[in-house]
Amino acid sequence: MIELTRLNGKPFSINAIYIETVESFPDTTITLTTGRKFIVLESAKEVRQKITSFYRDIQILSNPHLRGDEDEE
């Protein structure tokens, strides 16, 4: 889960695995795989950093195939 802030200042958590897109319109809009959208105070760059950190914490980026590394043969 990553912590974000709604436009009204209220914090909330979202499961980063379900994030499909992060866009700036200029407000940062997050679209989930379900189609639900959230507008947050954080910049798109901050959201991407939180997502990357979350993936590292759950070790989803530890798989060389997911990272895009070549086979080591």
PyMOL Python script that loads the backbone (N, CA, C, O; Angstrom):
from pymol import cmd

cmd.read_pdbstr("""\
ATOM      1  N   MET A   1       0.844  -1.175   0.000  1.00  0.00           N
ATOM      2  CA  MET A   1       0.000   0.000   0.000  1.00  0.00           C
ATOM      3  C   MET A   1       0.893   1.243   0.000  1.00  0.00           C
ATOM      4  O   MET A   1       1.975   1.253   0.587  1.00  0.00           O
ATOM      5  N   ILE A   2       0.414   2.281  -0.668  1.00  0.00           N
ATOM      6  CA  ILE A   2       1.127   3.557  -0.637  1.00  0.00           C
ATOM      7  C   ILE A   2       0.190   4.608  -0.054  1.00  0.00           C
ATOM      8  O   ILE A   2      -1.025   4.552  -0.245  1.00  0.00           O
ATOM      9  N   GLU A   3       0.769   5.558   0.652  1.00  0.00           N
ATOM     10  CA  GLU A   3       0.011   6.644   1.278  1.00  0.00           C
ATOM     11  C   GLU A   3      -0.039   7.838   0.335  1.00  0.00           C
ATOM     12  O   GLU A   3       0.995   8.292  -0.155  1.00  0.00           O
ATOM     13  N   LEU A   4      -1.238   8.344   0.082  1.00  0.00           N
ATOM     14  CA  LEU A   4      -1.430   9.512  -0.761  1.00  0.00           C
ATOM     15  C   LEU A   4      -2.363  10.480  -0.061  1.00  0.00           C
ATOM     16  O   LEU A   4      -2.899  10.173   1.004  1.00  0.00           O
ATOM     17  N   THR A   5      -2.562  11.663  -0.663  1.00  0.00           N
ATOM     18  CA  THR A   5      -3.400  12.690  -0.065  1.00  0.00           C
ATOM     19  C   THR A   5      -4.437  13.162  -1.080  1.00  0.00           C
ATOM     20  O   THR A   5      -4.097  13.557  -2.195  1.00  0.00           O
ATOM     21  N   ARG A   6      -5.704  13.114  -0.677  1.00  0.00           N
ATOM     22  CA  ARG A   6      -6.774  13.622  -1.540  1.00  0.00           C
ATOM     23  C   ARG A   6      -6.664  15.145  -1.637  1.00  0.00           C
ATOM     24  O   ARG A   6      -5.957  15.770  -0.847  1.00  0.00           O
ATOM     25  N   LEU A   7      -7.360  15.737  -2.601  1.00  0.00           N
ATOM     26  CA  LEU A   7      -7.307  17.197  -2.767  1.00  0.00           C
ATOM     27  C   LEU A   7      -7.816  17.941  -1.537  1.00  0.00           C
ATOM     28  O   LEU A   7      -7.414  19.079  -1.294  1.00  0.00           O
ATOM     29  N   ASN A   8      -8.704  17.307  -0.751  1.00  0.00           N
ATOM     30  CA  ASN A   8      -9.220  17.959   0.450  1.00  0.00           C
ATOM     31  C   ASN A   8      -8.272  17.820   1.644  1.00  0.00           C
ATOM     32  O   ASN A   8      -8.593  18.257   2.749  1.00  0.00           O
ATOM     33  N   GLY A   9      -7.095  17.204   1.418  1.00  0.00           N
ATOM     34  CA  GLY A   9      -6.095  17.084   2.467  1.00  0.00           C
ATOM     35  C   GLY A   9      -6.163  15.798   3.264  1.00  0.00           C
ATOM     36  O   GLY A   9      -5.307  15.563   4.117  1.00  0.00           O
ATOM     37  N   LYS A  10      -7.153  14.959   3.013  1.00  0.00           N
ATOM     38  CA  LYS A  10      -7.287  13.712   3.761  1.00  0.00           C
ATOM     39  C   LYS A  10      -6.357  12.640   3.185  1.00  0.00           C
ATOM     40  O   LYS A  10      -6.361  12.385   1.981  1.00  0.00           O
ATOM     41  N   PRO A  11      -5.563  12.019   4.058  1.00  0.00           N
ATOM     42  CA  PRO A  11      -4.684  10.947   3.593  1.00  0.00           C
ATOM     43  C   PRO A  11      -5.477   9.653   3.371  1.00  0.00           C
ATOM     44  O   PRO A  11      -6.498   9.418   4.018  1.00  0.00           O
ATOM     45  N   PHE A  12      -4.993   8.832   2.455  1.00  0.00           N
ATOM     46  CA  PHE A  12      -5.591   7.518   2.229  1.00  0.00           C
ATOM     47  C   PHE A  12      -4.525   6.588   1.672  1.00  0.00           C
ATOM     48  O   PHE A  12      -3.480   7.037   1.200  1.00  0.00           O
ATOM     49  N   SER A  13      -4.793   5.305   1.729  1.00  0.00           N
ATOM     50  CA  SER A  13      -3.872   4.290   1.218  1.00  0.00           C
ATOM     51  C   SER A  13      -4.480   3.629   0.002  1.00  0.00           C
ATOM     52  O   SER A  13      -5.696   3.464  -0.091  1.00  0.00           O
ATOM     53  N   ILE A  14      -3.622   3.251  -0.930  1.00  0.00           N
ATOM     54  CA  ILE A  14      -4.072   2.585  -2.140  1.00  0.00           C
ATOM     55  C   ILE A  14      -3.087   1.460  -2.454  1.00  0.00           C
ATOM     56  O   ILE A  14      -1.884   1.602  -2.237  1.00  0.00           O
ATOM     57  N   ASN A  15      -3.599   0.355  -2.960  1.00  0.00           N
ATOM     58  CA  ASN A  15      -2.746  -0.759  -3.329  1.00  0.00           C
ATOM     59  C   ASN A  15      -2.111  -0.456  -4.685  1.00  0.00           C
ATOM     60  O   ASN A  15      -2.801  -0.402  -5.703  1.00  0.00           O
ATOM     61  N   ALA A  16      -0.806  -0.260  -4.689  1.00  0.00           N
ATOM     62  CA  ALA A  16      -0.091   0.158  -5.900  1.00  0.00           C
ATOM     63  C   ALA A  16      -0.152  -0.878  -7.011  1.00  0.00           C
ATOM     64  O   ALA A  16       0.050  -0.539  -8.178  1.00  0.00           O
ATOM     65  N   ILE A  17      -0.421  -2.118  -6.679  1.00  0.00           N
ATOM     66  CA  ILE A  17      -0.486  -3.159  -7.696  1.00  0.00           C
ATOM     67  C   ILE A  17      -1.640  -2.896  -8.671  1.00  0.00           C
ATOM     68  O   ILE A  17      -1.575  -3.302  -9.832  1.00  0.00           O
ATOM     69  N   TYR A  18      -2.683  -2.226  -8.206  1.00  0.00           N
ATOM     70  CA  TYR A  18      -3.860  -1.980  -9.040  1.00  0.00           C
ATOM     71  C   TYR A  18      -3.809  -0.663  -9.811  1.00  0.00           C
ATOM     72  O   TYR A  18      -4.776  -0.304 -10.483  1.00  0.00           O
ATOM     73  N   ILE A  19      -2.690   0.060  -9.723  1.00  0.00           N
ATOM     74  CA  ILE A  19      -2.572   1.315 -10.450  1.00  0.00           C
ATOM     75  C   ILE A  19      -2.224   1.022 -11.900  1.00  0.00           C
ATOM     76  O   ILE A  19      -1.235   0.350 -12.193  1.00  0.00           O
ATOM     77  N   GLU A  20      -3.054   1.538 -12.806  1.00  0.00           N
ATOM     78  CA  GLU A  20      -2.814   1.342 -14.233  1.00  0.00           C
ATOM     79  C   GLU A  20      -2.091   2.538 -14.839  1.00  0.00           C
ATOM     80  O   GLU A  20      -1.121   2.365 -15.577  1.00  0.00           O
ATOM     81  N   THR A  21      -2.559   3.769 -14.530  1.00  0.00           N
ATOM     82  CA  THR A  21      -1.918   4.964 -15.064  1.00  0.00           C
ATOM     83  C   THR A  21      -1.819   6.047 -13.999  1.00  0.00           C
ATOM     84  O   THR A  21      -2.626   6.120 -13.073  1.00  0.00           O
ATOM     85  N   VAL A  22      -0.792   6.893 -14.166  1.00  0.00           N
ATOM     86  CA  VAL A  22      -0.614   8.093 -13.344  1.00  0.00           C
ATOM     87  C   VAL A  22      -0.404   9.227 -14.328  1.00  0.00           C
ATOM     88  O   VAL A  22       0.546   9.209 -15.110  1.00  0.00           O
ATOM     89  N   GLU A  23      -1.302  10.230 -14.290  1.00  0.00           N
ATOM     90  CA  GLU A  23      -1.246  11.337 -15.244  1.00  0.00           C
ATOM     91  C   GLU A  23      -1.398  12.673 -14.522  1.00  0.00           C
ATOM     92  O   GLU A  23      -1.922  12.736 -13.410  1.00  0.00           O
ATOM     93  N   SER A  24      -0.933  13.732 -15.168  1.00  0.00           N
ATOM     94  CA  SER A  24      -1.110  15.091 -14.645  1.00  0.00           C
ATOM     95  C   SER A  24      -1.973  15.879 -15.604  1.00  0.00           C
ATOM     96  O   SER A  24      -1.674  15.953 -16.796  1.00  0.00           O
ATOM     97  N   PHE A  25      -3.058  16.477 -15.088  1.00  0.00           N
ATOM     98  CA  PHE A  25      -4.011  17.199 -15.951  1.00  0.00           C
ATOM     99  C   PHE A  25      -4.277  18.652 -15.570  1.00  0.00           C
ATOM    100  O   PHE A  25      -5.224  19.093 -16.222  1.00  0.00           O
ATOM    101  N   PRO A  26      -3.789  19.472 -14.790  1.00  0.00           N
ATOM    102  CA  PRO A  26      -2.502  19.437 -14.107  1.00  0.00           C
ATOM    103  C   PRO A  26      -2.531  18.682 -12.780  1.00  0.00           C
ATOM    104  O   PRO A  26      -1.474  18.330 -12.258  1.00  0.00           O
ATOM    105  N   ASP A  27      -3.733  18.422 -12.215  1.00  0.00           N
ATOM    106  CA  ASP A  27      -3.770  17.623 -10.985  1.00  0.00           C
ATOM    107  C   ASP A  27      -3.377  16.187 -11.307  1.00  0.00           C
ATOM    108  O   ASP A  27      -3.649  15.693 -12.401  1.00  0.00           O
ATOM    109  N   THR A  28      -2.741  15.524 -10.356  1.00  0.00           N
ATOM    110  CA  THR A  28      -2.317  14.148 -10.570  1.00  0.00           C
ATOM    111  C   THR A  28      -3.530  13.230 -10.452  1.00  0.00           C
ATOM    112  O   THR A  28      -4.198  13.194  -9.419  1.00  0.00           O
ATOM    113  N   THR A  29      -3.799  12.501 -11.508  1.00  0.00           N
ATOM    114  CA  THR A  29      -4.932  11.582 -11.558  1.00  0.00           C
ATOM    115  C   THR A  29      -4.407  10.161 -11.675  1.00  0.00           C
ATOM    116  O   THR A  29      -3.611   9.844 -12.559  1.00  0.00           O
ATOM    117  N   ILE A  30      -4.870   9.314 -10.767  1.00  0.00           N
ATOM    118  CA  ILE A  30      -4.482   7.909 -10.750  1.00  0.00           C
ATOM    119  C   ILE A  30      -5.683   7.092 -11.206  1.00  0.00           C
ATOM    120  O   ILE A  30      -6.782   7.239 -10.671  1.00  0.00           O
ATOM    121  N   THR A  31      -5.470   6.233 -12.193  1.00  0.00           N
ATOM    122  CA  THR A  31      -6.523   5.343 -12.665  1.00  0.00           C
ATOM    123  C   THR A  31      -6.146   3.919 -12.289  1.00  0.00           C
ATOM    124  O   THR A  31      -5.037   3.462 -12.561  1.00  0.00           O
ATOM    125  N   LEU A  32      -7.089   3.228 -11.659  1.00  0.00           N
ATOM    126  CA  LEU A  32      -6.866   1.842 -11.274  1.00  0.00           C
ATOM    127  C   LEU A  32      -7.291   0.906 -12.396  1.00  0.00           C
ATOM    128  O   LEU A  32      -7.957   1.321 -13.344  1.00  0.00           O
ATOM    129  N   THR A  33      -6.905  -0.349 -12.285  1.00  0.00           N
ATOM    130  CA  THR A  33      -7.283  -1.345 -13.284  1.00  0.00           C
ATOM    131  C   THR A  33      -8.793  -1.542 -13.331  1.00  0.00           C
ATOM    132  O   THR A  33      -9.313  -2.062 -14.318  1.00  0.00           O
ATOM    133  N   THR A  34      -9.503  -1.139 -12.286  1.00  0.00           N
ATOM    134  CA  THR A  34     -10.966  -1.251 -12.242  1.00  0.00           C
ATOM    135  C   THR A  34     -11.648  -0.091 -12.959  1.00  0.00           C
ATOM    136  O   THR A  34     -12.861  -0.115 -13.168  1.00  0.00           O
ATOM    137  N   GLY A  35     -10.861   0.934 -13.339  1.00  0.00           N
ATOM    138  CA  GLY A  35     -11.416   2.119 -13.979  1.00  0.00           C
ATOM    139  C   GLY A  35     -11.669   3.255 -13.000  1.00  0.00           C
ATOM    140  O   GLY A  35     -11.931   4.382 -13.422  1.00  0.00           O
ATOM    141  N   ARG A  36     -11.597   2.985 -11.714  1.00  0.00           N
ATOM    142  CA  ARG A  36     -11.806   4.023 -10.699  1.00  0.00           C
ATOM    143  C   ARG A  36     -10.652   5.015 -10.733  1.00  0.00           C
ATOM    144  O   ARG A  36      -9.499   4.631 -10.933  1.00  0.00           O
ATOM    145  N   LYS A  37     -10.969   6.299 -10.536  1.00  0.00           N
ATOM    146  CA  LYS A  37      -9.956   7.353 -10.601  1.00  0.00           C
ATOM    147  C   LYS A  37      -9.859   8.081  -9.267  1.00  0.00           C
ATOM    148  O   LYS A  37     -10.851   8.267  -8.561  1.00  0.00           O
ATOM    149  N   PHE A  38      -8.633   8.488  -8.942  1.00  0.00           N
ATOM    150  CA  PHE A  38      -8.361   9.276  -7.743  1.00  0.00           C
ATOM    151  C   PHE A  38      -7.527  10.472  -8.142  1.00  0.00           C
ATOM    152  O   PHE A  38      -6.590  10.339  -8.929  1.00  0.00           O
ATOM    153  N   ILE A  39      -7.854  11.644  -7.611  1.00  0.00           N
ATOM    154  CA  ILE A  39      -7.063  12.857  -7.818  1.00  0.00           C
ATOM    155  C   ILE A  39      -6.353  13.139  -6.503  1.00  0.00           C
ATOM    156  O   ILE A  39      -6.980  13.198  -5.446  1.00  0.00           O
ATOM    157  N   VAL A  40      -5.030  13.313  -6.581  1.00  0.00           N
ATOM    158  CA  VAL A  40      -4.223  13.457  -5.376  1.00  0.00           C
ATOM    159  C   VAL A  40      -3.362  14.715  -5.430  1.00  0.00           C
ATOM    160  O   VAL A  40      -3.125  15.284  -6.496  1.00  0.00           O
ATOM    161  N   LEU A  41      -2.900  15.135  -4.249  1.00  0.00           N
ATOM    162  CA  LEU A  41      -2.053  16.327  -4.139  1.00  0.00           C
ATOM    163  C   LEU A  41      -0.621  16.062  -4.602  1.00  0.00           C
ATOM    164  O   LEU A  41       0.044  16.969  -5.103  1.00  0.00           O
ATOM    165  N   GLU A  42      -0.145  14.838  -4.441  1.00  0.00           N
ATOM    166  CA  GLU A  42       1.232  14.506  -4.813  1.00  0.00           C
ATOM    167  C   GLU A  42       1.420  14.644  -6.320  1.00  0.00           C
ATOM    168  O   GLU A  42       0.483  14.454  -7.096  1.00  0.00           O
ATOM    169  N   SER A  43       2.648  14.977  -6.721  1.00  0.00           N
ATOM    170  CA  SER A  43       2.951  15.062  -8.151  1.00  0.00           C
ATOM    171  C   SER A  43       3.025  13.653  -8.742  1.00  0.00           C
ATOM    172  O   SER A  43       3.164  12.674  -8.010  1.00  0.00           O
ATOM    173  N   ALA A  44       2.933  13.561 -10.050  1.00  0.00           N
ATOM    174  CA  ALA A  44       3.036  12.267 -10.728  1.00  0.00           C
ATOM    175  C   ALA A  44       4.389  11.628 -10.420  1.00  0.00           C
ATOM    176  O   ALA A  44       4.477  10.414 -10.236  1.00  0.00           O
ATOM    177  N   LYS A  45       5.436  12.437 -10.365  1.00  0.00           N
ATOM    178  CA  LYS A  45       6.777  11.926 -10.062  1.00  0.00           C
ATOM    179  C   LYS A  45       6.822  11.316  -8.657  1.00  0.00           C
ATOM    180  O   LYS A  45       7.401  10.247  -8.460  1.00  0.00           O
ATOM    181  N   GLU A  46       6.206  12.002  -7.678  1.00  0.00           N
ATOM    182  CA  GLU A  46       6.172  11.479  -6.309  1.00  0.00           C
ATOM    183  C   GLU A  46       5.413  10.155  -6.247  1.00  0.00           C
ATOM    184  O   GLU A  46       5.834   9.223  -5.562  1.00  0.00           O
ATOM    185  N   VAL A  47       4.292  10.077  -6.967  1.00  0.00           N
ATOM    186  CA  VAL A  47       3.499   8.850  -6.982  1.00  0.00           C
ATOM    187  C   VAL A  47       4.312   7.710  -7.584  1.00  0.00           C
ATOM    188  O   VAL A  47       4.313   6.602  -7.049  1.00  0.00           O
ATOM    189  N   ARG A  48       4.997   7.970  -8.684  1.00  0.00           N
ATOM    190  CA  ARG A  48       5.826   6.932  -9.316  1.00  0.00           C
ATOM    191  C   ARG A  48       6.936   6.460  -8.371  1.00  0.00           C
ATOM    192  O   ARG A  48       7.250   5.271  -8.323  1.00  0.00           O
ATOM    193  N   GLN A  49       7.528   7.398  -7.619  1.00  0.00           N
ATOM    194  CA  GLN A  49       8.566   7.029  -6.659  1.00  0.00           C
ATOM    195  C   GLN A  49       7.991   6.136  -5.553  1.00  0.00           C
ATOM    196  O   GLN A  49       8.632   5.172  -5.133  1.00  0.00           O
ATOM    197  N   LYS A  50       6.787   6.460  -5.088  1.00  0.00           N
ATOM    198  CA  LYS A  50       6.136   5.651  -4.053  1.00  0.00           C
ATOM    199  C   LYS A  50       5.808   4.255  -4.582  1.00  0.00           C
ATOM    200  O   LYS A  50       5.948   3.263  -3.867  1.00  0.00           O
ATOM    201  N   ILE A  51       5.373   4.191  -5.834  1.00  0.00           N
ATOM    202  CA  ILE A  51       5.061   2.895  -6.446  1.00  0.00           C
ATOM    203  C   ILE A  51       6.329   2.049  -6.546  1.00  0.00           C
ATOM    204  O   ILE A  51       6.321   0.869  -6.196  1.00  0.00           O
ATOM    205  N   THR A  52       7.421   2.655  -7.026  1.00  0.00           N
ATOM    206  CA  THR A  52       8.687   1.939  -7.150  1.00  0.00           C
ATOM    207  C   THR A  52       9.174   1.451  -5.789  1.00  0.00           C
ATOM    208  O   THR A  52       9.640   0.319  -5.662  1.00  0.00           O
ATOM    209  N   SER A  53       9.067   2.295  -4.784  1.00  0.00           N
ATOM    210  CA  SER A  53       9.477   1.915  -3.436  1.00  0.00           C
ATOM    211  C   SER A  53       8.624   0.754  -2.925  1.00  0.00           C
ATOM    212  O   SER A  53       9.142  -0.176  -2.307  1.00  0.00           O
ATOM    213  N   PHE A  54       7.324   0.810  -3.181  1.00  0.00           N
ATOM    214  CA  PHE A  54       6.420  -0.262  -2.775  1.00  0.00           C
ATOM    215  C   PHE A  54       6.818  -1.574  -3.439  1.00  0.00           C
ATOM    216  O   PHE A  54       6.891  -2.608  -2.776  1.00  0.00           O
ATOM    217  N   TYR A  55       7.078  -1.538  -4.746  1.00  0.00           N
ATOM    218  CA  TYR A  55       7.487  -2.748  -5.468  1.00  0.00           C
ATOM    219  C   TYR A  55       8.779  -3.315  -4.907  1.00  0.00           C
ATOM    220  O   TYR A  55       8.928  -4.532  -4.795  1.00  0.00           O
ATOM    221  N   ARG A  56       9.710  -2.446  -4.556  1.00  0.00           N
ATOM    222  CA  ARG A  56      10.966  -2.917  -3.961  1.00  0.00           C
ATOM    223  C   ARG A  56      10.717  -3.544  -2.592  1.00  0.00           C
ATOM    224  O   ARG A  56      11.308  -4.570  -2.257  1.00  0.00           O
ATOM    225  N   ASP A  57       9.835  -2.921  -1.800  1.00  0.00           N
ATOM    226  CA  ASP A  57       9.528  -3.447  -0.465  1.00  0.00           C
ATOM    227  C   ASP A  57       8.924  -4.841  -0.530  1.00  0.00           C
ATOM    228  O   ASP A  57       9.222  -5.683   0.318  1.00  0.00           O
ATOM    229  N   ILE A  58       8.088  -5.092  -1.514  1.00  0.00           N
ATOM    230  CA  ILE A  58       7.472  -6.420  -1.616  1.00  0.00           C
ATOM    231  C   ILE A  58       8.290  -7.339  -2.517  1.00  0.00           C
ATOM    232  O   ILE A  58       7.890  -8.470  -2.795  1.00  0.00           O
ATOM    233  N   GLN A  59       9.430  -6.846  -2.966  1.00  0.00           N
ATOM    234  CA  GLN A  59      10.408  -7.578  -3.760  1.00  0.00           C
ATOM    235  C   GLN A  59       9.874  -8.047  -5.108  1.00  0.00           C
ATOM    236  O   GLN A  59      10.309  -9.075  -5.626  1.00  0.00           O
ATOM    237  N   ILE A  60       8.952  -7.312  -5.665  1.00  0.00           N
ATOM    238  CA  ILE A  60       8.467  -7.652  -7.000  1.00  0.00           C
ATOM    239  C   ILE A  60       9.514  -7.303  -8.049  1.00  0.00           C
ATOM    240  O   ILE A  60       9.517  -7.875  -9.139  1.00  0.00           O
ATOM    241  N   LEU A  61      10.405  -6.364  -7.726  1.00  0.00           N
ATOM    242  CA  LEU A  61      11.465  -5.989  -8.660  1.00  0.00           C
ATOM    243  C   LEU A  61      12.708  -6.862  -8.504  1.00  0.00           C
ATOM    244  O   LEU A  61      13.708  -6.647  -9.188  1.00  0.00           O
ATOM    245  N   SER A  62      12.648  -7.846  -7.605  1.00  0.00           N
ATOM    246  CA  SER A  62      13.814  -8.712  -7.430  1.00  0.00           C
ATOM    247  C   SER A  62      13.880  -9.803  -8.498  1.00  0.00           C
ATOM    248  O   SER A  62      14.917 -10.448  -8.654  1.00  0.00           O
ATOM    249  N   ASN A  63      12.798 -10.017  -9.228  1.00  0.00           N
ATOM    250  CA  ASN A  63      12.780 -11.011 -10.297  1.00  0.00           C
ATOM    251  C   ASN A  63      13.449 -10.410 -11.531  1.00  0.00           C
ATOM    252  O   ASN A  63      12.959  -9.410 -12.057  1.00  0.00           O
ATOM    253  N   PRO A  64      14.557 -10.990 -12.010  1.00  0.00           N
ATOM    254  CA  PRO A  64      15.279 -10.407 -13.150  1.00  0.00           C
ATOM    255  C   PRO A  64      14.427 -10.321 -14.419  1.00  0.00           C
ATOM    256  O   PRO A  64      14.651  -9.440 -15.249  1.00  0.00           O
ATOM    257  N   HIS A  65      13.464 -11.213 -14.579  1.00  0.00           N
ATOM    258  CA  HIS A  65      12.597 -11.173 -15.759  1.00  0.00           C
ATOM    259  C   HIS A  65      11.659  -9.960 -15.715  1.00  0.00           C
ATOM    260  O   HIS A  65      11.364  -9.365 -16.751  1.00  0.00           O
ATOM    261  N   LEU A  66      11.189  -9.591 -14.507  1.00  0.00           N
ATOM    262  CA  LEU A  66      10.336  -8.412 -14.369  1.00  0.00           C
ATOM    263  C   LEU A  66      11.132  -7.123 -14.528  1.00  0.00           C
ATOM    264  O   LEU A  66      10.600  -6.110 -14.983  1.00  0.00           O
ATOM    265  N   ARG A  67      12.419  -7.164 -14.149  1.00  0.00           N
ATOM    266  CA  ARG A  67      13.271  -5.983 -14.289  1.00  0.00           C
ATOM    267  C   ARG A  67      13.700  -5.775 -15.721  1.00  0.00           C
ATOM    268  O   ARG A  67      14.125  -4.681 -16.091  1.00  0.00           O
ATOM    269  N   GLY A  68      13.592  -6.835 -16.553  1.00  0.00           N
ATOM    270  CA  GLY A  68      14.010  -6.713 -17.939  1.00  0.00           C
ATOM    271  C   GLY A  68      15.457  -7.095 -18.164  1.00  0.00           C
ATOM    272  O   GLY A  68      16.013  -6.826 -19.229  1.00  0.00           O
ATOM    273  N   ASP A  69      16.082  -7.729 -17.156  1.00  0.00           N
ATOM    274  CA  ASP A  69      17.469  -8.163 -17.305  1.00  0.00           C
ATOM    275  C   ASP A  69      17.548  -9.310 -18.314  1.00  0.00           C
ATOM    276  O   ASP A  69      16.622 -10.109 -18.453  1.00  0.00           O
ATOM    277  N   GLU A  70      18.671  -9.361 -19.002  1.00  0.00           N
ATOM    278  CA  GLU A  70      18.914 -10.443 -19.955  1.00  0.00           C
ATOM    279  C   GLU A  70      19.275 -11.721 -19.197  1.00  0.00           C
ATOM    280  O   GLU A  70      19.741 -11.666 -18.059  1.00  0.00           O
ATOM    281  N   ASP A  71      19.059 -12.847 -19.824  1.00  0.00           N
ATOM    282  CA  ASP A  71      19.509 -14.108 -19.237  1.00  0.00           C
ATOM    283  C   ASP A  71      21.027 -14.061 -19.080  1.00  0.00           C
ATOM    284  O   ASP A  71      21.724 -13.477 -19.910  1.00  0.00           O
ATOM    285  N   GLU A  72      21.525 -14.667 -18.033  1.00  0.00           N
ATOM    286  CA  GLU A  72      22.953 -14.589 -17.731  1.00  0.00           C
ATOM    287  C   GLU A  72      23.746 -15.736 -18.319  1.00  0.00           C
ATOM    288  O   GLU A  72      24.828 -16.038 -17.814  1.00  0.00           O
ATOM    289  N   GLU A  73      23.270 -16.376 -19.342  1.00  0.00           N
ATOM    290  CA  GLU A  73      24.001 -17.491 -19.948  1.00  0.00           C
ATOM    291  C   GLU A  73      24.995 -17.007 -20.959  1.00  0.00           C
ATOM    292  O   GLU A  73      25.698 -17.813 -21.568  1.00  0.00           O
TER     293      GLU A  73
END
""", "prot")
cmd.dss("prot")
cmd.show_as("cartoon", "prot")
cmd.util.cbc("prot")
cmd.orient("prot")
